Amino acid sequence: MDILITFAILGSGVVAGIFFAFSTFVMRALRLLPPRHGIAAMNTINVTVINPWFLGSFFGTGVACIAVVCLAEGDATLLAGSGFYLVGCLLVTMARNVPLNKQLASVAADSPDAEAFWTHYLSAWTFWNHVRTAASLVAAAFFVVALWA
């Protein structure tokens, strides 16, 4: 079980770090670009993020969390860590960030509506990214506490 918890710590920490980077400087940099350039850059990021390294970390940690839940024997700390990651990271990503990404992909960067949507996207996407950053970090903290207990 310790190896599984360690994997959950590392995975949720890595994912928290990725999301933290977006919350603290990537989205700010994209906001400084003209909307058509920001939209193009974010659409490129959304395509290139689909790779084995990110998906393995992101979903692999989710699988580890499910395994932890199955083996936790009612340990509230392990259940909390898994819950924060599964709900605050995975569910938020699928229910909030991914739909926004799909909407962004359908926006013509030179259309009259692009700037208004880009402004909305930056605000909404970044808010939900903050949520999943915090959730992943809190998950890692719960897993560390469980491992040390």
VENUR-V169131 format. One record per residue. N is the residue number from 1. RES is the residue in one letter. BURIAL is # if it has 9 or more other C-alpha atoms within 8 Angstrom, else .. Layout:
BEGIN
N|RES|BURIAL, N|RES|BURIAL
END
This chain:
BEGIN
1|M|., 2|D|., 3|I|., 4|L|#, 5|I|#, 6|T|#, 7|F|#, 8|A|#, 9|I|#, 10|L|#, 11|G|#, 12|S|#, 13|G|#, 14|V|#, 15|V|#, 16|A|#, 17|G|#, 18|I|., 19|F|#, 20|F|#, 21|A|#, 22|F|#, 23|S|#, 24|T|., 25|F|., 26|V|#, 27|M|#, 28|R|#, 29|A|., 30|L|#, 31|R|#, 32|L|., 33|L|#, 34|P|., 35|P|#, 36|R|#, 37|H|#, 38|G|#, 39|I|#, 40|A|#, 41|A|#, 42|M|#, 43|N|#, 44|T|., 45|I|., 46|N|#, 47|V|., 48|T|., 49|V|., 50|I|., 51|N|., 52|P|., 53|W|., 54|F|#, 55|L|#, 56|G|#, 57|S|#, 58|F|#, 59|F|#, 60|G|#, 61|T|#, 62|G|#, 63|V|., 64|A|#, 65|C|#, 66|I|#, 67|A|#, 68|V|#, 69|V|#, 70|C|., 71|L|., 72|A|#, 73|E|., 74|G|., 75|D|., 76|A|., 77|T|#, 78|L|#, 79|L|#, 80|A|#, 81|G|#, 82|S|#, 83|G|#, 84|F|#, 85|Y|#, 86|L|#, 87|V|#, 88|G|#, 89|C|#, 90|L|#, 91|L|#, 92|V|#, 93|T|#, 94|M|#, 95|A|., 96|R|#, 97|N|#, 98|V|#, 99|P|#, 100|L|#, 101|N|#, 102|K|., 103|Q|., 104|L|#, 105|A|., 106|S|., 107|V|., 108|A|., 109|A|#, 110|D|., 111|S|., 112|P|., 113|D|., 114|A|#, 115|E|#, 116|A|., 117|F|#, 118|W|#, 119|T|., 120|H|., 121|Y|#, 122|L|#, 123|S|., 124|A|., 125|W|#, 126|T|#, 127|F|., 128|W|#, 129|N|#, 130|H|#, 131|V|#, 132|R|#, 133|T|#, 134|A|#, 135|A|#, 136|S|#, 137|L|#, 138|V|#, 139|A|#, 140|A|#, 141|A|#, 142|F|#, 143|F|#, 144|V|#, 145|V|#, 146|A|#, 147|L|#, 148|W|., 149|A|.
END
